[in-house]
Amino acid sequence: MDAPSSPNVSVPPDLKTTVKDEQMYEAHVIDTAAGVLAGVVALLSVLKTASWQRRMASAAIDLRIVWTFVLFYAGDVANVLVLVTVATGLYWLTIHKAVQFLHKLTVQLSVDVFFIDWERPRTTASRTAAGTTQQKRDLSPVSIWRTYFVANEWNEIQTVRKIRPTFQIMAVLFFLEALDFWKLTLRAPWPPSKVGTPSYSPIVRYGLASTLWLCIGLLQVIFTVFYEICVDDKIRQFVDLCSISNISVLLLPQRCFGYYIHGRSVHGHADTNMEEMNNNLRREAESLCAQRGLLPGTDTQTFQVALSTRLRSQYDRIRESFTARYGPARLTVPGSAGRWEQNIRAYHAMNHFLASVVDHVHPDMDYYVRDKLALERVMGVEFLEPIDRSIFYNDGAHSFSDVLFYGHESTLLSFDTLFFCVVDFACQNFVLAGLLTYIQQTMFQKIRAFFGRKNLVYKTQVDARFLK
């Protein structure tokens, strides 16, 4: 017969039951977190797909694009999984970043760009027409050198980054090899007590290499921010150069979305002598003239633009008359002189059309200027669709750098980090990983510079012989 249980006597908990309850709780937490992350990924994918559809003026929802955005955002979840499954998560995340990087590179190499020249011919001295007594004023031609100069400057900053890739590799190898940080990845103390070298810990090795790479890269980015504020900022200097040169820039990485740099000179002319140029700069410094902004009384020169389909269609009709021209016309096949004249006419037609659009000449292709909502800025989307009129969004952050390497430093830095770690994961050699990372960086930089230059020549019709 069992003894009666006393209410004052505590019964010890069953250890197996406690462990099972803890495991069930952990599994419940993981399932909940996975469900929340999946919902966030799905929501972001739908929003990004809708934004892409609006920017590309696509009429139908493409399920393939939805799935692409799902994969892009699902790749961020791998950042958590990589801590658990190093090999699978690392390689999967590297492929994801590689696809993301190649996508951005392809967009940059096919961006539509055009330099709008606001300069107008000046009248020269009067002369008497032959056979008459009437006075005739001659018009001096507009110089093309300002456009070539701005195009060459744009060509140079296409591959500018916020960090120095070579210094990045040398600094990481200095810590890992020269300061013997690699010893921290060994499973046993160094020097080994037995014959042979102890094996490495893959998790510690990946964590050490990625942490060093990202920390040094972050320090470089912080230094670049202060350097640009105090010394030299190539992005903002390019905007200033456009204002001085009387040149505006239209950039369209997507069909109906892009960026506009308003470089129209407040002085009316940029083809001036040294004395007049200095006087113009002095007047601006002393606020004795109008401001550089697109709207009167403002100084905002950079905008994100959402174009209407009507404006984009007219843009495409003019651009279709451009012919490929990468070298001197005299070295091409017979009949190139006719194509050269066709390109000149198309260039002037495009320049006149875009300048007239900015000046509100076409009521059916007009635009208005507004600020983005806070949620639009955070999410990087636009809630309004430009049906009848285009929309120019004020952009003080100079986000036109998104069509340059400069605007995607986080993607480049992440890709370089993962590439370095994957190579080291495969060969267990930091020096070889650094060498292959340098080769990879140089290769993509050369590809970006070469094909970016060709795209610039074709889209703007500038002469390739004047680009570095």
Secondary structure as GFF3:
##gff-version 3
##sequence-region A 1 468
A	DSSP	alpha_helix	15	55	.	.	.	ID=ss1
A	DSSP	alpha_helix	63	81	.	.	.	ID=ss2
A	DSSP	alpha_helix	86	109	.	.	.	ID=ss3
A	DSSP	beta_strand	112	117	.	.	.	ID=ss4
A	DSSP	beta_strand	122	128	.	.	.	ID=ss5
A	DSSP	beta_strand	135	140	.	.	.	ID=ss6
A	DSSP	alpha_helix	145	156	.	.	.	ID=ss7
A	DSSP	three_ten_helix	157	159	.	.	.	ID=ss8
A	DSSP	alpha_helix	165	173	.	.	.	ID=ss9
A	DSSP	pi_helix	174	178	.	.	.	ID=ss10
A	DSSP	three_ten_helix	181	185	.	.	.	ID=ss11
A	DSSP	alpha_helix	202	230	.	.	.	ID=ss12
A	DSSP	alpha_helix	234	245	.	.	.	ID=ss13
A	DSSP	beta_strand	247	254	.	.	.	ID=ss14
A	DSSP	beta_strand	257	261	.	.	.	ID=ss15
A	DSSP	alpha_helix	274	285	.	.	.	ID=ss16
A	DSSP	beta_strand	302	306	.	.	.	ID=ss17
A	DSSP	alpha_helix	309	319	.	.	.	ID=ss18
A	DSSP	three_ten_helix	329	331	.	.	.	ID=ss19
A	DSSP	alpha_helix	336	358	.	.	.	ID=ss20
A	DSSP	three_ten_helix	363	365	.	.	.	ID=ss21
A	DSSP	beta_strand	367	370	.	.	.	ID=ss22
A	DSSP	alpha_helix	374	379	.	.	.	ID=ss23
A	DSSP	beta_strand	390	394	.	.	.	ID=ss24
A	DSSP	three_ten_helix	399	403	.	.	.	ID=ss25
A	DSSP	three_ten_helix	405	408	.	.	.	ID=ss26
A	DSSP	alpha_helix	409	427	.	.	.	ID=ss27
A	DSSP	alpha_helix	430	460	.	.	.	ID=ss28
A	DSSP	three_ten_helix	464	466	.	.	.	ID=ss29
###
